[in-house]
């Protein structure tokens, strides 16, 4: 018996001497096909070098598809993804449903207090951070300084819609393939409706009155949609009903747009000589207004979040802390230059002299973010929170249905009046179904 016990002890001591390697964790990350996210994928080796026990698998999707996939996955507890790229719309709604893990274990060096207050509030619920902002944005006017000069026009820092419409018509030269204005037309609550909702805010419109009654049958919405359709028909590019952010970015960078109103994050892309033929000929201004006290600018952030029930929370939080840290900003600056760092999330970036020098659009970006107010989006009072969206779960379906009507009007398959009537009817139906109205 003693002999057997001795042999067993020897075997155990031998086993203990063999090193035990930690099993590698693979994080599957769902993200949008925007250039900042694609750049993050290219820099992932910096994270995996520091965390050799964590591997990263990317699923990169077009914006509308991403929203559909991650919403389905989290609502059904599918568990396909360990980290989700989601917007400011989803964070408070999903946090309320207990679908997200609170990010309350971020290291002190992460410096949560450095996050821009407007952005931090947008990704928090009950005082807790439920997602970390990768980049934040508002929207602004980007325009060709050379074409304005040639036409004898001067862009005001705060242009009106009347000025923009007039300038778009004057700057259009279809024989030269130059269009006065490029605007989103692709259907989607976060595509054409992000732009059109922000535009409608500036024109005194709103999605719902204080009693949740839809408002597409009002003069303010008619003015918004007819102004948009008229200027795009005369001065917009062909096939605009298929154009979202990426398509308009490509058009602007190839020299085909005199003006483009879209996300402030595009500013570094249109001024990057590697990608833009007009990089040295771009000016910036605030999104237009109609003299009613609201500019047509939104508030948004793409954020990284962890779905509840994830088995890889610690590894996921490590990745999120890396990708949204000050150190990541320094890494991008070293590789790509300060103008290319993810904007709109940290106060320290906007007080950084190197960034201010490299990014002539920094001041206007910050002013646009600061002026967007999700709690007071509209000229008239509303019962909802949100600037270019309504922060209720039903809005994804409602917003996309309305977006399809307005995109069809832009394509010429329906009229403005018919599109507004259909938007009113479909929104009323869904709000009744959801119990907001009788």
N, C-alpha and C positions, 0 to 999 in steps of 0.2 A: 504493500500500500504506500509505504514511504517513497519507494522508488517511483511509483506512478505519480505521486504528488510532486516530486522533485522534477520529473520530466515535464509535467504540466506547467510548473513555475518557470522552467527554462524556456518553454515555448512561448509563454506569455511575455517574458522579458524580451525575447527576440522580436515578437510582434510589436511591442511598445517602441522598439528602436527604429522601426520602419516609419519614415515620415508620412503623415496623413495630409494630403492636399485638399484644400477647400474645393468643393464642387463649383464649377463655373455657373454663374447666373446669366441667362440671356434675357435682356429687356426688349420687348417688341414695342416700338414707338410709332404711333399713327400721327402723320403730320401733313401739312398743306404744301403744295408745290410752288411756294413763293421763294424768291431767291435767297432771302435770309435763312430760311429753313434748309435749303439745299446747301448753303455755305456751312451751316452747323453740322450737317452730315459729313462734309468734307473735313471738318476739324475734330471729328469724334475720336480719332487716334490719340489726341491729347488726353481725353478722358480715360480711354481704355489703358493707356500707358500708366496712368496714375492709379487705375483700378483694374489690375490684370485678371481679377476673378469675375469681372462683369463684361459680357459681350453685348453688343447692340445690334438689333435688327430693325431696319426702317421699312415702314409702309407709307409711301408718299402718294398722295391723292389730290385730284382737283378739288377746289373748295366745296362745291355743292355735294360731291361724292363723299368727301371726308365727313361732312356734317351728318350725312345720312348713315354712314357706316358706324361712326362713334356713338351716335344717338341710339341706333338699334342695339349696338353691343352693350352699352351701359344699361339701357332700359330692360334688356333681357338677361342681364348678368352673364353675357356670353364669354367674357374673360379672354377675348382675342388679344387685347392690348394691355400693356403694363403702364404706359404713359400715353395720355391723350393730348393732342393739340386742340384746344377749345377756345372759344371767344368769351368776351365779357357777358354776352347774352346768356350762355349756358351756366356760367359759374354759380351765380346766386340761386338759380332754379334747381340745379342739380345738387348743390349743397343742402338746400332745404329738403330734398328727397333722400338725403343721406347716401347719395351716389358717389361722393368724392371723399378722399382721405384728407383731413386738415393737415396743412404743412406746418406743424408746430414743433418739428425737431430740426429745423434749419440751424446750422451753426451760427454763433454770434458774429463771426466774420462776414457772414452773408449780408448783414446790415439791412434788415427789413425796413428800418426807419428811413433809408435812403430812397425807397421807392416813391415815385411821384404820387402825392396824395390822391389825385383824381383816379389814377390807375389802381393804386392799392385798394381804395374803396370799392372799385368795380369788381375786384377779384376776392373780396372778403364777404363773410356773412357772420353776423353776431360777434364781430370783433376778431374772427379767426381768418387766416389766409387759407383759401382752398385751392389756389392755383398761383403759379409764379409767372409774372409777365415776361415773355421773351422779347417782344417788342410792342410798343404802344404807338398809337397814331390818332390823328384827327384827319381832316381833309383840307386841301388847299388848292389854289389856282397855280398851275405851272404853265408858263407861256414862252413863246419864242421871241426873244428881245430883238433879233434881227428883222423878223417879219413885221413886228410892231413899228420899228424904226422906219422901215421901208414904206409902210402905209401911213406914216405920220401920226401914229397913235401912241398914247402914253397910258400904261396900265396903272390905275390908282392902287394904293396899298389895300384899300377896302372897296373893291368894285361893286357896282350894282348890277342886277340882272339886265336892266335896260342897256347898260354899257356893254356887257358881255355879249348879248344877242346882236347888237349893232356891230361890234367889232368882229364877231364870228363871220357875219355875212361879208364884211369888207375884206377879211383876210382869206377867204376861200378862193382858191385858184384850181379848179378841178382839172384843167388841162395840164397843169404842172403836178397834179397828184397831191396837192396840199389842201387840207380841209380846215375850216376855221375853228372847229371844236370837236373833240372826241369825248364822249361820255358813255358810261356803262349802259348796255342794252340787254345783256344776257339775263334771262329770267332767274330769279332767286331772291329769297328774303334778305340775303346778305350780298347779293349782286346788284341788279338794277334798283331794287327797293332800298338798299342802303343809301344810294345816291338820291333817289327820288324822295325818300322820306326826309332826308336832310334838306333837300331843296324845298319841300313842302313846308317844313318848319319855318324857313325864312320868308315864305309867302303867306304865313298866318294860318296854314292848314294844320290839321291834327288827325290822327287815326280814329280817335274816339272822343266824344264829349264826356262830361263828368259822370254821366249815367251809362257809359260803355256803349252808347249808340254809335255805329260807324258813320263816318263823315265824308264819304266819297261823293255824296250828292250836294256838296257845298261849292260856292263860287271859288273858294280858295284852292280846292283840289283841281277844279276845272282849269284855273289859271296856271297851276303848276304843270299839269300834264300837257296842256295845249302849248305853253311856252317851250317845254322840252321837245315835243314832237315837231313844232314849227322850226326851231333852230336846227334840229338834227336833220330834218328833211332838206333844208336849204344849205346847211354848212357842215353836216356830218359826213363821215365816210360811208361807203356802201357796205351793206351787211352788218350794220351796227347792232342789230337785234341779237347777234351772236357774240358781241364783244363784252368781255369782263375786264378785270384789272390787267391780267397778263396780255390780252390782245391789244388793249389801248396803250400799254407800256411799249409794246413792240412797234406800234404805229408811231408813237411820239418819238421813240429813239431812232426810227428810220427817217424822220424828218417830214412825216405826213400830217402832223397836227400843229396848228398854231396855238391852240389852248387845250388844256386837259385839266379837269377838276377831279381829283381823286386823292387817295391816301397820301398823307405826308411822308410815309415811309418810302414812297417812290422818288423822293427828292434826290437821294444819294444815287439812285439808279439812272435817272435822266442826266445827271452831271458826271457820270463815270465814263471817261473817254474810251474805256475798253468795250463798253456796250452801246454807247450812244453816239450817233453821228453829229448830234447837236449839243454835245456836252458843254461847250463854252458859250452857248447862245440861249441859256435858260434863265428866266426870271421867275420870281415867286410873289404871290399876293394871297390875301385871305380869301376864303370861299365867298362867293357873292351874297349880297343881301338885297332885300326889296324895300329898305328904309323902315322896317318894322321892329328893329332892335335885335334881330336874330340873323346870324350868318348861316349859310348852308353847309356847316361843317359838323362832322360826326365825332364820336369818341369810341375807340375800339382798342383792344389789345389781343394779340394771339398769345395764349398762355399754355404752360405745361401743367398737367394735373394727373393725379393718380386715382384710378377707379377704385371704389370701395370693394373690399373682398379680395384685393390683389394679394398674391402670396409673395410678392417681391418688393414690398413697400420700402424697406431700407435701401436697397439698390436703386430703386426708382427715385427716391428722395436725393440720393447722392448725385444722380445724373441731373436732376432738375436744378439742384444747387450749383452744379458746375455750369450748366448751359445758360443760367440767368444771373450769373455772378459778375462782379466788377472785373474779376480776373479773365472771364471769357471776353469781356469788352476789350481788355488789353491785348488778348490773343488775336482778335480780329484786327485791331488797330495795327499790330505788328506785322500781320500777314497781308492785309488788304488796304491799310490806311485808315485814318480816323473817320473819314467821311462815310465809310462802309459799316461802321459798328451798328448793332441793333439800336434804334432810337426809342425815345418816348417812354422809358421806364424808370430812369434814375435821375434824381436831382443833381448828383455829383457830375454827371456827364455834361449837363448844361452850364456848369460853372467851370468846366475844364477848358483852359485857354487853347489847348491843342485842337480840341473838337470845334470850338468856336471859329478858329482860324480855317480849319479844313471844311467846315460845313456852313456855307453862307445862308442856308435855310434853317439853321438851328433855332434862331430867335423866333421866327415865324411859326415853326412847328410847335414850340412850347406855348406860344400865345394862342394857337389854335386849340391845343389840348386843354389849356386853362379856361378857355372861353366856352367850351362845350359843357353843358350842364344837364346830366341825366335826370336830375330831380325837377328841372324846369325847362323842358325841351322846347316848349311851344309858346307862341304869342298868347294864346288863350289857355285857360287852365285845363289840365288833363288828369285822369285818375291813375296814370301809369308812370313807371320809371323807364328811362331809355331815351336816346337821342334819335338814332336811325333805326331803331327797332322798339317794340313794345315788350317789356320783360314779363311776359306771361307764357306758360308752356305751349299754348295753342298758336302762338305767333308764327312758328316755323311753317306750319301748314297754311295758315291764313296769308302770311306774307308772300309765300311762294305762289299761291293761287292768284293773288293780285298782280304779282310780278309777271306771271304768264300773260295776263290780260294786257298789261302795259307794253310788254315786249311784242305782242301781236299787233298792237296799235303802231308801234315803231316800224314793224315789218310791213305794215300797210294792209294787213288782212282783217282789221277791224278799225272802227273810228274811235276818237277820243271819248265821245259821248257813250258809245256802246261799251267801251272798256271800263269807264267809270261806273256805269249802271251794273255791269257784271260784277265789278269789284264790290260794290255796295251790297248786292244780293248775296254773293258768296260769303262775305264777311258777316252779314246779318245772320245768315243761316248757321254758320259755325259758332257765333257768339251765343245764339239761342241754344244750340246743342250743348254748349259748355256751361250753360246756366248763368251767363253774365246778364242777359236780357231776356224778357219774356216774349 
